[in-house]
């Protein structure tokens, strides 16, 4: 449900199929990661000394070298409800 309206219903597998191919992971230097974090829906960021591993939900590849990964329910939630938290609509 979103704003009182049912947007999708189905099994977990059926719901996740709606975002197949829209979840990405990449490793970037911290300065580049900050730019991506400012313009994309970042689900998770893991920092090391020089690199940041980002998990991103985006309709298209957000940065060269990003790899498609399997979606989970957290990804699905942020894909549909991210705008309300400052992300996508």
C-alpha positions in Angstrom: 0.0 0.0 0.0 1.1 3.6 -0.7 -0.9 6.6 0.4 -3.9 4.3 1.1 -3.8 2.6 -2.3 -2.8 -1.0 -3.0 0.1 -0.7 -5.5 0.9 -4.4 -5.9 -0.1 -7.7 -4.4 1.4 -11.2 -4.8 3.9 -13.6 -3.4 7.3 -12.3 -2.3 8.8 -13.7 -5.5 6.2 -12.0 -7.7 6.7 -8.7 -5.9 10.4 -8.8 -6.2 10.1 -9.5 -9.9 8.9 -5.9 -10.3 12.4 -4.7 -9.5 14.5 -7.4 -11.2 17.5 -5.8 -12.8 17.2 -2.6 -10.8 19.4 -3.4 -7.8 23.1 -2.7 -8.2 26.3 -2.9 -6.2 29.6 -1.1 -6.8 32.8 -0.1 -5.0 33.9 3.5 -5.4 36.4 5.9 -3.9 34.7 7.9 -1.1 34.5 11.2 -3.2 32.7 9.4 -6.1 30.5 7.5 -3.7 29.3 10.8 -2.1 28.2 12.0 -5.6 26.2 8.8 -6.2 24.7 8.9 -2.7 23.4 12.4 -3.5 21.6 11.4 -6.7 20.6 7.8 -6.2 18.6 5.6 -3.8 21.4 4.0 -1.8 20.2 1.1 0.3 23.5 0.4 2.0 27.0 1.9 2.2 29.9 0.1 3.7 33.0 2.2 4.2 36.6 1.1 4.3 39.7 3.2 4.4 39.6 4.2 0.8 36.5 2.6 -0.8 32.8 2.6 -0.3 30.6 -0.4 -1.3 27.2 0.9 -2.3 23.9 -1.0 -2.8 21.7 1.1 -5.1 18.2 0.8 -6.4 18.0 2.4 -9.9 16.1 1.8 -13.1 19.4 2.0 -15.1 23.0 1.4 -14.2 24.0 4.2 -11.8 27.8 4.1 -12.5 30.2 2.3 -14.7 31.2 -0.9 -13.2 28.1 -1.4 -11.1 26.9 -5.0 -11.0 23.2 -6.2 -11.0 22.4 -8.1 -7.8 19.4 -10.0 -6.6 16.7 -7.8 -5.0 15.4 -8.3 -1.5 12.3 -6.9 0.3 14.3 -3.9 1.7 15.2 -3.0 -1.9 11.6 -3.3 -3.0 10.4 -1.1 -0.1 12.9 1.7 -0.9 12.1 1.5 -4.6 8.5 2.3 -4.0 8.6 4.4 -0.9 12.0 6.1 -1.2 10.6 9.5 -2.2 8.9 9.9 1.2 12.3 9.5 2.7 13.9 11.8 0.2 14.6 9.2 -2.5 12.5 8.0 -5.6 8.7 8.2 -6.1 
